[in-house]
Amino acid sequence: MSGGCMLQDLRRQVDMIDQACLIEGAVGPLDHNGQLVMVAMVPGVVAEGQVPRPVDYTLTDRSGDFSFALAPGDYRFLAFLDRDGDLELDDDEPARHAYGGQAVDCGAGQQLQQDRIELGREDRLESRAGFSVKESRSLVSGAMESAVSLGQLTSFGQVVPLSDPRFDPETARNSLWRPVDFLRAGHSGIYLREPLDAKRTPVLFIHGINGSPRVLEPLIELLDGTRFQPMYFYYASGLRIGQVAWHLDRIMRELEHRHSLERYHVVAHSMGGLVARAWFLDRAGGEERADVTSFISLSTPWNGYPSARQGVDHSPVVVPVWRDMASGSAFLERLSATPRSGRMPPHHLLFSFGESGWLSSESSDGVAALASMLPTSIQRQAVSVFGVDSGHVGIVSDKTAQERIEQLLLREESAAGRSTASRTAGASH
């Protein structure tokens, strides 16, 4: 594709991103025993005694807050309390139609903040005939164009091998210039190599820009299969990093609830480290969530790239992610700040230095400058810093880096196991 055609295509993609509708709100009160769930429904004609067809659902956070990314249109909403963890509305579970059962008109590009929904203990639906929350995401591969919600296009723990064509390098690279096409194809989300096993601790892998989980296969294959099992997050490289982190949080919130996850580790390469830290900062508010036992970043450009700054300043069409990756961006400044409250996972920082940069005076790994990988603010917050004589991508295959990662995972997992055993023993006395 020529440069002009690529820019025209990118402009169309950016325009489509701007057309999305975001609806935010909250559910309360919060003294219920269970998980609050919000359901988005299309207000089409339904049979008497039935409720509108669900198109997506999401779990609220501890404060009851929720958000949906939807195609422009009219939607009705339903709130219910999932007491048994099956993510379906049962007869004995509190539920009510939101906003008096009226449809919410969400126009193109709008961000709507809705009134708080008060869900009472005695609230029940008069009828829920034909209503299934989980089936709202049951789209066949040939009907992706009918999706109206990001949740319908997302993998929430689908078992897919890394050899699958969706993880091919070309698909990953195209996600920078065609992020909407990537989403519409149903590629984004969390994937598994095998169903989750409660006896093993998950390790979540997050790739970098223009990459896919397949890039991290050398590390994934390194895992001790008797103690760990891999999960991998796949996202469109061209999206704003904050949007990617929001999507990751929504997926993991549901998987933590659905599988009763108590803890997991995170290993992130390059820009994946920025995605991970943005996510950690958003989930560090003291909420009762699964414990992120350790965070290992590899060759992450914490200070961004000057090339992204040039793209923002001079390109006629700007790839959304460039705005966050640009040196000196407001996003990167927020990311490097020390959190005022909440617990951040212990951070083990690995950096690479094995190749010269584009300029002879620049110390780098061939892609990211050392100064970007090693800012003082991030080093001070890390519990360990470790250098590897390799290139930016080569670090995932480097034996020294692999041994270091293996040691860190085993050490942090053992410490977490001892802590859990201690709490269990203390609770029994």
Stockholm file with secondary structure:
# STOCKHOLM 1.0

chainA/1-429         MSGGCMLQDLRRQVDMIDQACLIEGAVGPLDHNGQLVMVAMVPGVVAEGQVPRPVDYTLTDRSGDFSFALAPGDYRFLAFLDRDGDLELDDDEPARHAYGGQAVDCGAGQQLQQDRIELGREDRLESRAGFSVKESRSLVSGAMESAVSLGQLTSFGQVVPLSDPRFDPETARNSLWRPVDFLRAGHSGIYLREPLDAKRTPVLFIHGINGSPRVLEPLIELLDGTRFQPMYFYYASGLRIGQVAWHLDRIMRELEHRHSLERYHVVAHSMGGLVARAWFLDRAGGEERADVTSFISLSTPWNGYPSARQGVDHSPVVVPVWRDMASGSAFLERLSATPRSGRMPPHHLLFSFGESGWLSSESSDGVAALASMLPTSIQRQAVSVFGVDSGHVGIVSDKTAQERIEQLLLREESAAGRSTASRTAGASH
#=GR chainA/1-429 SS CCHHHHHHHHHHHHHHHHHCEEEEEEEECCCCSSEEEEEEEECCCCCTTBCCEEEEEEECCTTCEEEEEECSEEEEEEEEEESSSSSSCCTTSCEEEGGGGCCEEECTTCEEECCCEECCTTCCCSCCBTCCSGGGGCCCGGGGGGCCBGGGGCEEEEECCTTSGGGSHHHHHHHHHCHHHHHHTTCCEEEESSCCCTTSEEEEEECCTTCCGGGGHHHHTTSCTTTEEEEEEECCTTSCHHHHHHHHHHHHHHHHHHHTCCEEEEEEETHHHHHHHHHHHHTCSSCCCCEEEEEEEESCCTTCBHHHHHHHHHCSSCCHHHHHHBTTCHHHHHHHSCCSSSCCCCEEEEEECCBCCSSTTCCBBSSSBHHHHCCHHHHHHCSEEEEESSCTTGGGTCHHHHHHHHHHHHHHHHHHHHHHHHHHHHHHC
#=GC SS_cons         CCHHHHHHHHHHHHHHHHHCEEEEEEEECCCCSSEEEEEEEECCCCCTTBCCEEEEEEECCTTCEEEEEECSEEEEEEEEEESSSSSSCCTTSCEEEGGGGCCEEECTTCEEECCCEECCTTCCCSCCBTCCSGGGGCCCGGGGGGCCBGGGGCEEEEECCTTSGGGSHHHHHHHHHCHHHHHHTTCCEEEESSCCCTTSEEEEEECCTTCCGGGGHHHHTTSCTTTEEEEEEECCTTSCHHHHHHHHHHHHHHHHHHHTCCEEEEEEETHHHHHHHHHHHHTCSSCCCCEEEEEEEESCCTTCBHHHHHHHHHCSSCCHHHHHHBTTCHHHHHHHSCCSSSCCCCEEEEEECCBCCSSTTCCBBSSSBHHHHCCHHHHHHCSEEEEESSCTTGGGTCHHHHHHHHHHHHHHHHHHHHHHHHHHHHHHC
//
